[in-house]
Amino acid sequence: MQRIAVVGVAQTRYERRIVDRNLADLVFEVTTGALEDAGLTIDQIDNVVTVSNDFWDGRTISSMGVNDAAGSYGKNVSTVEGDGTFGALYGAMRTWSGSFGTTLVVAHCKGSEGSMPLITNSMFDPIY
């Protein structure tokens, strides 16, 4: 099996509430930070995996609002619903497939956008 590695990482600062930036702003900040940390440019990325959660983002197909901010324009992009760990593994599998060289995985969740009790209740009982 081909050996792969994580070569760059970035994350936003943890804050109680972020009101001056939207999801796309935060994703762009992390994307540029991870590329800088890895010493890569967006042109060197073959494949982009974005990870989001429709419930926390408050809309369906929530990845549509952040794909461009993650540098996916003109690239193969795949979206994952869930958490960053699942996205990292999925990105690794796409690289291991031999179809892609360098993969960028970007996961996001802006918990300050909604109310945790209301969101989790909706997950378990979407009709109520």
Residue pairs with C-beta under 8 A, 6 or more apart in sequence:
1 96
2 95
2 96
2 98
4 92
4 95
4 96
6 88
7 38
7 39
7 40
8 34
8 35
8 36
8 37
8 38
8 39
8 40
9 34
9 37
10 29
10 30
10 31
10 32
10 33
10 34
10 36
10 37
11 30
11 33
12 18
12 26
12 29
12 30
15 112
16 112
17 112
18 26
18 110
18 112
19 112
21 29
23 57
23 62
23 65
23 66
23 69
23 108
23 110
24 65
24 66
24 68
24 69
25 69
26 108
26 110
27 50
27 66
27 69
27 70
27 106
27 108
28 69
28 70
30 106
30 108
31 42
31 69
31 70
31 71
31 104
31 106
34 104
34 106
35 41
35 42
35 45
35 71
35 104
40 102
42 71
44 102
45 71
45 75
45 102
45 103
45 104
46 75
46 76
46 100
46 101
46 102
46 103
47 75
47 76
47 77
47 78
47 91
47 94
47 95
47 99
47 100
47 101
47 102
47 103
47 104
48 67
48 70
48 71
48 72
48 75
48 76
48 77
48 78
48 103
48 104
48 105
48 106
49 77
49 78
49 79
49 80
49 87
49 90
49 91
49 94
49 103
49 104
49 105
49 106
50 63
50 66
50 67
50 70
50 72
50 77
50 78
50 79
50 80
50 87
50 105
50 106
50 107
50 108
51 79
51 80
51 81
51 82
51 83
51 84
51 86
51 87
51 105
51 106
51 107
51 108
52 62
52 63
52 66
52 79
52 80
52 81
52 107
52 108
52 109
53 62
53 81
53 82
53 83
53 109
54 60
54 61
54 62
54 81
55 119
55 122
55 123
56 62
56 109
56 110
56 111
56 113
56 114
56 119
57 65
57 109
57 110
57 113
58 113
58 114
59 65
63 79
66 106
66 108
67 73
67 77
67 79
70 77
70 104
70 106
71 104
76 100
78 90
78 94
80 86
80 87
80 90
83 107
84 105
84 107
87 105
87 106
87 107
88 105
90 105
91 103
91 104
91 105
92 103
94 100
94 103
95 101
95 102
95 103
121 128
